[in-house]
């Protein structure tokens, strides 16, 4: 824009100089048309008119030539401006491309770190649960042997068998339920990982993901709390003591109620984790066209196999 203003100013100056020249020439024409003091015969009116016409033609030709020069200068200036704009655009595109490549590389590195961290936590938790299960199995067997000795007080063999079966079922139910909760939490964690991946893509594409990050953090805390609850519950065993058939039946009922209560508490933490992940997904979905956003992946250079 500064260059175009300069061109317009230059053009106005040229036209002003032309008008000034024309103003200076008119007095000359007036003097030539005045009769000289000498006794020489005055030029004929036709010659005077012809001279004036010639001067006008010369002036007009000069104006046309100057106009052409101005137009040519404007044309050249415009071409220079367009070339400069083109070069600036190319430079900006190159900078954007470089920035984009750096962002893609950063995105891929962060995604890899997140995946590795999640997988490490998952493996660690699995090993913890497995260790606890082995410990619990030993406790269950010890309690079972103790229960069998106590059942010697009961004369009814059918009641003895029922009591042993219930003892086994209670502890197996706890184990199966905790295994199921572990699978659910693993699935939720994988879902959250995908949400994180899509959130990173949205952020790389310039979207505001602050609310999604907050929801993801809440979901991570909910999953972590639920895993802790599952780990604690996995350590528990359920048995019952008695001194008669009446107290045996009563204590079996109490053991069942205790198991149901404990499992319900853990189930609530799993439900809370599921809801937290759902909220994160819903918050992410509120970003316009989030599912259409992509980040180009870089292909690693091919390596030549060594002999």
C-alpha positions as a Markdown table, in Angstrom:
| # | Residue | x | y | z |
|---|---|---|---|---|
| 1 | Unk | 0.0 | 0.0 | 0.0 |
| 2 | Unk | 2.9 | 2.4 | 0.7 |
| 3 | Unk | 4.3 | 1.8 | -2.7 |
| 4 | Unk | 0.9 | 2.5 | -4.4 |
| 5 | Unk | 0.6 | 5.8 | -2.5 |
| 6 | Unk | 4.1 | 6.8 | -3.7 |
| 7 | Unk | 3.1 | 6.1 | -7.3 |
| 8 | Unk | -0.1 | 8.2 | -7.0 |
| 9 | Unk | 1.9 | 11.1 | -5.5 |
| 10 | Unk | 4.4 | 10.9 | -8.3 |
| 11 | Unk | 1.6 | 10.9 | -10.9 |
| 12 | Unk | 0.0 | 14.0 | -9.4 |
| 13 | Unk | 3.3 | 15.8 | -9.5 |
| 14 | Unk | 3.8 | 15.1 | -13.2 |
| 15 | Unk | 0.3 | 16.4 | -14.0 |
| 16 | Unk | 1.0 | 19.6 | -12.0 |
| 17 | Unk | 4.2 | 20.2 | -13.9 |
| 18 | Unk | 2.4 | 19.8 | -17.2 |
| 19 | Unk | -0.3 | 22.3 | -16.2 |
| 20 | Unk | 2.4 | 24.8 | -15.1 |
| 21 | Unk | 4.2 | 24.4 | -18.4 |
| 22 | Unk | 1.0 | 25.1 | -20.2 |
| 23 | Unk | 0.4 | 28.2 | -18.1 |
| 24 | Unk | 3.9 | 29.5 | -19.0 |
| 25 | Unk | 3.4 | 29.0 | -22.7 |
| 26 | Unk | 0.2 | 31.0 | -22.9 |
| 27 | Unk | 1.8 | 34.4 | -22.2 |
| 28 | Unk | 4.4 | 33.6 | -24.9 |
| 29 | Unk | 1.6 | 33.0 | -27.3 |
| 30 | Unk | 0.0 | 36.3 | -26.2 |
| 31 | Unk | 3.3 | 38.2 | -26.8 |
| 32 | Unk | 3.7 | 36.7 | -30.2 |
| 33 | Unk | 0.1 | 37.7 | -31.2 |
| 34 | Unk | 0.7 | 41.4 | -30.1 |
| 35 | Unk | 1.8 | 43.7 | -32.9 |
| 36 | Unk | 5.6 | 44.5 | -32.8 |
| 37 | Unk | 6.7 | 48.2 | -32.6 |
| 38 | Unk | 8.7 | 47.8 | -35.7 |
| 39 | Unk | 7.5 | 48.8 | -39.1 |
| 40 | Unk | 7.7 | 45.2 | -40.2 |
| 41 | Unk | 4.4 | 43.8 | -41.4 |
| 42 | Unk | 2.5 | 41.8 | -38.8 |
| 43 | Unk | 2.2 | 38.0 | -39.5 |
| 44 | Unk | -1.0 | 36.8 | -41.0 |
| 45 | Unk | -3.7 | 35.5 | -38.7 |
| 46 | Unk | -3.5 | 32.1 | -40.4 |
| 47 | Unk | 0.2 | 31.8 | -39.6 |
| 48 | Unk | -0.5 | 32.7 | -35.9 |
| 49 | Unk | -3.3 | 30.2 | -35.7 |
| 50 | Unk | -1.1 | 27.6 | -37.3 |
| 51 | Unk | 1.7 | 28.3 | -34.8 |
| 52 | Unk | -0.7 | 28.0 | -31.9 |
| 53 | Unk | -2.2 | 24.8 | -33.2 |
| 54 | Unk | 1.3 | 23.3 | -33.6 |
| 55 | Unk | 2.2 | 24.3 | -30.0 |
| 56 | Unk | -0.9 | 22.8 | -28.8 |
| 57 | Unk | -0.2 | 19.6 | -30.7 |
| 58 | Unk | 3.3 | 19.5 | -29.3 |
| 59 | Unk | 2.0 | 20.1 | -25.8 |
| 60 | Unk | -0.6 | 17.3 | -26.2 |
| 61 | Unk | 2.0 | 14.9 | -27.5 |
| 62 | Unk | 4.2 | 15.7 | -24.6 |
| 63 | Unk | 1.3 | 15.1 | -22.2 |
| 64 | Unk | 0.5 | 11.8 | -23.9 |
| 65 | Unk | 4.2 | 10.7 | -23.7 |
| 66 | Unk | 4.3 | 11.6 | -20.0 |
| 67 | Unk | 1.1 | 9.8 | -19.4 |
| 68 | Unk | 2.5 | 6.7 | -21.1 |
| 69 | Unk | 5.6 | 7.0 | -18.9 |
| 70 | Unk | 3.4 | 7.2 | -15.8 |
| 71 | Unk | 1.3 | 4.2 | -16.9 |
| 72 | Unk | 4.5 | 2.2 | -17.5 |
| 73 | Unk | 5.9 | 3.2 | -14.2 |
| 74 | Unk | 2.6 | 2.2 | -12.5 |
| 75 | Unk | 2.6 | -1.1 | -14.3 |
| 76 | Unk | 6.2 | -1.9 | -13.3 |
| 77 | Unk | 5.5 | -0.9 | -9.7 |
| 78 | Unk | 2.4 | -3.1 | -9.6 |
| 79 | Unk | 4.5 | -6.0 | -11.0 |
| 80 | Unk | 7.1 | -5.4 | -8.3 |
| 81 | Unk | 4.4 | -5.3 | -5.6 |
| 82 | Unk | 2.9 | -8.6 | -6.9 |
| 83 | Unk | 6.3 | -10.2 | -7.0 |
| 84 | Unk | 7.0 | -9.1 | -3.4 |
| 85 | Unk | 3.6 | -10.4 | -2.2 |
| 86 | Unk | 4.3 | -13.7 | -3.9 |
| 87 | Unk | 7.7 | -14.0 | -2.3 |
| 88 | Unk | 6.3 | -13.2 | 1.1 |
| 89 | Unk | 3.5 | -15.7 | 0.7 |
| 90 | Unk | 6.1 | -18.4 | -0.2 |
| 91 | Unk | 8.2 | -17.5 | 2.8 |
| 92 | Unk | 5.2 | -17.7 | 5.1 |
| 93 | Unk | 4.2 | -21.1 | 3.6 |
| 94 | Unk | 7.7 | -22.4 | 4.2 |
| 95 | Unk | 7.6 | -21.2 | 7.8 |
| 96 | Unk | 4.2 | -22.8 | 8.4 |
| 97 | Unk | 5.3 | -26.0 | 6.8 |
| 98 | Unk | 8.4 | -26.1 | 9.1 |
| 99 | Unk | 6.3 | -25.3 | 12.1 |
| 100 | Unk | 3.8 | -28.0 | 11.1 |
| 101 | Unk | 6.5 | -30.6 | 10.8 |
| 102 | Unk | 7.9 | -29.7 | 14.2 |
| 103 | Unk | 4.3 | -29.9 | 15.7 |
| 104 | Unk | 3.8 | -33.3 | 14.1 |
| 105 | Unk | 7.0 | -34.6 | 15.5 |
| 106 | Unk | 6.2 | -33.3 | 18.9 |
| 107 | Unk | 2.7 | -34.8 | 18.7 |
| 108 | Unk | 4.1 | -38.3 | 17.8 |
| 109 | Unk | 6.7 | -38.2 | 20.5 |
| 110 | Unk | 4.1 | -37.2 | 23.2 |
| 111 | Unk | 1.7 | -39.9 | 21.9 |
| 112 | Unk | 4.3 | -42.6 | 22.1 |
| 113 | Unk | 5.3 | -41.5 | 25.7 |
| 114 | Unk | 1.6 | -41.6 | 26.8 |
| 115 | Unk | 1.1 | -45.1 | 25.3 |
| 116 | Unk | 4.3 | -46.4 | 26.9 |
| 117 | Unk | 3.3 | -44.9 | 30.3 |
| 118 | Unk | -0.2 | -46.4 | 30.1 |
| 119 | Unk | 1.1 | -49.8 | 29.1 |
| 120 | Unk | 3.6 | -49.7 | 31.9 |
| 121 | Unk | 0.9 | -48.9 | 34.5 |
| 122 | Unk | -1.3 | -51.6 | 33.1 |
| 123 | Unk | 1.4 | -54.2 | 33.3 |
| 124 | Unk | 2.3 | -53.1 | 36.8 |
| 125 | Unk | -1.3 | -53.3 | 38.0 |
| 126 | Unk | -1.7 | -56.7 | 36.4 |
| 127 | Unk | 1.4 | -58.0 | 38.2 |
| 128 | Unk | 0.2 | -56.6 | 41.5 |
| 129 | Unk | -3.2 | -58.2 | 41.1 |
| 130 | Unk | -1.6 | -61.5 | 40.2 |
| 131 | Unk | 0.6 | -61.4 | 43.3 |
| 132 | Unk | -2.4 | -60.6 | 45.5 |
| 133 | Unk | -4.3 | -63.5 | 44.0 |
| 134 | Unk | -1.6 | -65.9 | 44.9 |
| 135 | Unk | -1.5 | -64.6 | 48.5 |
| 136 | Unk | -5.3 | -64.8 | 48.7 |
| 137 | Unk | -5.3 | -68.3 | 47.4 |
| 138 | Unk | -3.1 | -69.4 | 50.3 |
| 139 | Unk | -5.3 | -67.6 | 52.8 |
| 140 | Unk | -8.4 | -69.2 | 51.3 |
| 141 | Unk | -7.0 | -72.7 | 51.5 |
| 142 | Unk | -5.9 | -72.1 | 55.1 |
| 143 | Unk | -9.3 | -70.9 | 56.0 |
| 144 | Unk | -10.9 | -73.8 | 54.2 |
| 145 | Unk | -8.9 | -76.3 | 56.2 |
| 146 | Unk | -9.9 | -74.5 | 59.4 |
| 147 | Unk | -13.6 | -74.5 | 58.3 |
| 148 | Unk | -13.4 | -78.2 | 57.6 |
| 149 | Unk | -12.2 | -78.9 | 61.1 |
| 150 | Unk | -14.9 | -76.7 | 62.6 |
| 151 | Unk | -17.6 | -78.5 | 60.5 |
| 152 | Unk | -16.8 | -81.7 | 62.4 |
| 153 | Unk | -19.1 | -80.3 | 65.0 |
| 154 | Unk | -22.0 | -80.6 | 62.6 |
| 155 | Unk | -23.5 | -84.0 | 62.4 |
| 156 | Unk | -25.6 | -83.4 | 59.2 |
| 157 | Unk | -23.3 | -84.2 | 56.3 |
| 158 | Unk | -25.4 | -82.3 | 53.8 |
| 159 | Unk | -25.1 | -79.1 | 55.8 |
| 160 | Unk | -21.3 | -79.6 | 56.0 |
| 161 | Unk | -21.1 | -79.9 | 52.2 |
| 162 | Unk | -23.3 | -76.9 | 51.7 |
| 163 | Unk | -21.2 | -74.8 | 54.1 |
| 164 | Unk | -18.0 | -75.8 | 52.3 |
| 165 | Unk | -19.5 | -75.1 | 48.9 |
| 166 | Unk | -20.8 | -71.6 | 50.0 |
| 167 | Unk | -17.4 | -70.8 | 51.3 |
| 168 | Unk | -15.8 | -71.6 | 48.0 |
| 169 | Unk | -18.5 | -69.8 | 46.0 |
| 170 | Unk | -18.2 | -66.6 | 48.0 |
| 171 | Unk | -14.4 | -66.3 | 47.5 |
| 172 | Unk | -14.6 | -67.4 | 43.8 |
| 173 | Unk | -17.4 | -64.8 | 43.2 |
| 174 | Unk | -15.1 | -62.1 | 44.7 |
| 175 | Unk | -12.3 | -63.2 | 42.4 |
| 176 | Unk | -14.4 | -63.3 | 39.3 |
| 177 | Unk | -16.0 | -60.0 | 39.9 |
| 178 | Unk | -12.6 | -58.3 | 40.5 |
| 179 | Unk | -11.3 | -59.9 | 37.3 |
| 180 | Unk | -14.2 | -58.4 | 35.5 |
| 181 | Unk | -13.7 | -55.0 | 37.0 |
| 182 | Unk | -10.0 | -55.1 | 35.9 |
| 183 | Unk | -11.1 | -55.9 | 32.3 |
| 184 | Unk | -13.6 | -53.0 | 32.4 |
| 185 | Unk | -11.0 | -50.6 | 33.7 |
| 186 | Unk | -8.5 | -51.7 | 31.1 |
| 187 | Unk | -11.1 | -51.1 | 28.4 |
| 188 | Unk | -11.9 | -47.6 | 29.9 |
| 189 | Unk | -8.2 | -46.8 | 29.9 |
| 190 | Unk | -7.9 | -47.8 | 26.2 |
| 191 | Unk | -10.9 | -45.6 | 25.4 |
| 192 | Unk | -9.4 | -42.7 | 27.3 |
| 193 | Unk | -6.1 | -43.2 | 25.4 |
| 194 | Unk | -8.0 | -42.7 | 22.2 |
| 195 | Unk | -9.6 | -39.6 | 23.6 |
| 196 | Unk | -6.2 | -38.3 | 24.5 |
| 197 | Unk | -5.0 | -39.1 | 21.0 |
| 198 | Unk | -7.9 | -37.2 | 19.4 |
| 199 | Unk | -7.4 | -34.3 | 21.8 |
| 200 | Unk | -3.8 | -34.0 | 20.9 |
| 201 | Unk | -4.8 | -33.9 | 17.2 |
| 202 | Unk | -7.3 | -31.1 | 17.9 |
| 203 | Unk | -4.7 | -29.1 | 19.9 |
| 204 | Unk | -2.1 | -29.5 | 17.1 |
| 205 | Unk | -4.7 | -28.1 | 14.7 |
| 206 | Unk | -5.2 | -25.1 | 16.8 |
| 207 | Unk | -8.3 | -26.0 | 18.7 |
| 208 | Unk | -9.0 | -25.0 | 22.3 |
| 209 | Unk | -8.9 | -28.3 | 24.3 |
| 210 | Unk | -8.6 | -26.9 | 27.9 |
| 211 | Unk | -12.0 | -28.3 | 28.9 |
| 212 | Unk | -11.1 | -31.7 | 27.4 |
| 213 | Unk | -7.8 | -31.8 | 29.3 |
| 214 | Unk | -9.7 | -31.2 | 32.5 |
| 215 | Unk | -12.2 | -33.9 | 31.8 |
| 216 | Unk | -9.3 | -36.3 | 30.9 |
| 217 | Unk | -7.6 | -35.6 | 34.2 |
| 218 | Unk | -10.8 | -36.3 | 36.1 |
| 219 | Unk | -11.2 | -39.6 | 34.2 |
| 220 | Unk | -7.6 | -40.6 | 35.0 |
| 221 | Unk | -8.1 | -39.9 | 38.7 |
| 222 | Unk | -11.4 | -41.9 | 38.6 |
| 223 | Unk | -9.7 | -44.9 | 37.0 |
| 224 | Unk | -6.8 | -44.7 | 39.4 |
| 225 | Unk | -9.2 | -44.7 | 42.4 |
| 226 | Unk | -11.2 | -47.6 | 41.0 |
| 227 | Unk | -8.0 | -49.6 | 40.5 |
| 228 | Unk | -7.0 | -49.0 | 44.1 |
| 229 | Unk | -10.4 | -50.2 | 45.2 |
| 230 | Unk | -10.1 | -53.3 | 43.1 |
| 231 | Unk | -6.7 | -54.0 | 44.5 |
| 232 | Unk | -7.9 | -53.7 | 48.1 |
| 233 | Unk | -10.9 | -55.9 | 47.4 |
| 234 | Unk | -8.8 | -58.6 | 45.8 |
| 235 | Unk | -7.0 | -59.1 | 49.1 |
| 236 | Unk | -10.1 | -59.9 | 51.0 |
| 237 | Unk | -11.4 | -63.4 | 51.9 |
| 238 | Unk | -14.8 | -64.3 | 53.2 |
| 239 | Unk | -15.3 | -67.0 | 55.8 |
| 240 | Unk | -17.6 | -67.7 | 58.8 |
| 241 | Unk | -17.2 | -69.1 | 62.2 |
| 242 | Unk | -19.9 | -70.9 | 64.2 |
| 243 | Unk | -20.5 | -73.0 | 67.3 |
| 244 | Unk | -23.8 | -74.6 | 66.3 |
| 245 | Unk | -26.0 | -75.2 | 63.2 |
| 246 | Unk | -28.0 | -72.1 | 64.1 |
| 247 | Unk | -25.0 | -69.8 | 64.2 |
| 248 | Unk | -23.6 | -71.4 | 61.1 |
| 249 | Unk | -26.6 | -70.4 | 59.0 |
| 250 | Unk | -26.6 | -66.9 | 60.5 |
| 251 | Unk | -22.9 | -66.3 | 59.9 |
| 252 | Unk | -23.2 | -67.6 | 56.3 |
| 253 | Unk | -25.8 | -65.0 | 55.7 |
| 254 | Unk | -23.6 | -62.3 | 57.2 |
| 255 | Unk | -20.7 | -63.3 | 55.0 |
| 256 | Unk | -22.9 | -63.1 | 51.9 |
| 257 | Unk | -24.1 | -59.6 | 52.9 |
| 258 | Unk | -20.5 | -58.4 | 53.6 |
| 259 | Unk | -19.4 | -59.7 | 50.1 |
| 260 | Unk | -22.4 | -58.0 | 48.4 |
| 261 | Unk | -21.7 | -54.7 | 50.3 |
| 262 | Unk | -18.0 | -54.7 | 49.4 |
| 263 | Unk | -18.6 | -55.6 | 45.7 |
| 264 | Unk | -21.2 | -52.8 | 45.5 |
| 265 | Unk | -18.7 | -50.3 | 46.8 |
| 266 | Unk | -16.1 | -51.3 | 44.2 |
| 267 | Unk | -18.7 | -51.4 | 41.5 |
| 268 | Unk | -19.6 | -47.7 | 42.2 |
| 269 | Unk | -15.9 | -46.7 | 41.6 |
| 270 | Unk | -16.0 | -48.5 | 38.3 |
| 271 | Unk | -19.2 | -46.8 | 37.4 |
| 272 | Unk | -17.7 | -43.4 | 38.3 |
| 273 | Unk | -14.7 | -44.1 | 36.2 |
| 274 | Unk | -17.0 | -45.0 | 33.2 |
| 275 | Unk | -18.9 | -41.8 | 33.7 |
| 276 | Unk | -15.8 | -39.7 | 33.8 |
| 277 | Unk | -14.5 | -41.2 | 30.6 |
| 278 | Unk | -17.9 | -40.6 | 29.0 |
| 279 | Unk | -17.8 | -37.0 | 30.0 |
| 280 | Unk | -14.3 | -36.6 | 28.5 |
| 281 | Unk | -15.6 | -38.1 | 25.2 |
| 282 | Unk | -18.6 | -35.8 | 25.3 |
| 283 | Unk | -16.5 | -32.7 | 26.0 |
| 284 | Unk | -14.2 | -33.6 | 23.1 |
| 285 | Unk | -17.2 | -34.1 | 20.8 |
| 286 | Unk | -18.2 | -30.5 | 21.4 |
| 287 | Unk | -15.2 | -29.3 | 19.4 |
| 288 | Unk | -16.4 | -28.5 | 15.8 |
| 289 | Unk | -15.4 | -31.1 | 13.2 |
| 290 | Unk | -13.1 | -32.8 | 15.7 |
| 291 | Unk | -13.5 | -36.2 | 13.9 |
| 292 | Unk | -12.2 | -34.6 | 10.7 |
| 293 | Unk | -9.0 | -33.4 | 12.2 |
| 294 | Unk | -5.9 | -35.3 | 11.3 |
| 295 | Unk | -2.1 | -35.0 | 11.9 |
| 296 | Unk | 0.1 | -36.2 | 9.1 |
| 297 | Unk | 2.4 | -39.0 | 10.1 |
| 298 | Unk | 6.1 | -39.0 | 9.2 |
| 299 | Unk | 7.4 | -42.2 | 7.5 |
| 300 | Unk | 10.8 | -43.3 | 8.9 |
| 301 | Unk | 13.6 | -43.5 | 6.4 |
| 302 | Unk | 14.2 | -47.0 | 5.0 |
| 303 | Unk | 17.4 | -48.7 | 6.3 |
| 304 | Unk | 19.6 | -50.9 | 4.3 |
| 305 | Unk | 20.1 | -54.3 | 5.9 |
| 306 | Unk | 23.6 | -55.2 | 6.9 |
| 307 | Unk | 25.2 | -58.3 | 5.5 |
